[in-house]
Amino acid sequence: MSAAELLKHARGLPRGERQKLLSGLLTLEEQPEKSVGAEKRVKWPDVEARARRIFGKRVMPNLVLMEREEASA
């Protein structure tokens, strides 16, 4: 809804209601907007580092690829 349409509908309101609406709009305008970058960033766990702590330098076989090779053979 555009501002012009909003004002057109506000003219039909009683004077007290219209003043409440306009004062509410002004307070909304005065409040600072949250910037998109201000959101808290999510810290994801380092899965690779955890796997190195658990398994060391061992290389685990890719079971999915092994099963596909067995199925195609």
PyMOL commands that set and color helices and strands:
alter all, ss='L'
color gray80, all
select helices_A, chain A and resi 3-11+15-30+36-38+47-55+63-72
alter helices_A, ss='H'
color red, helices_A
deselect
rebuild
show_as cartoon
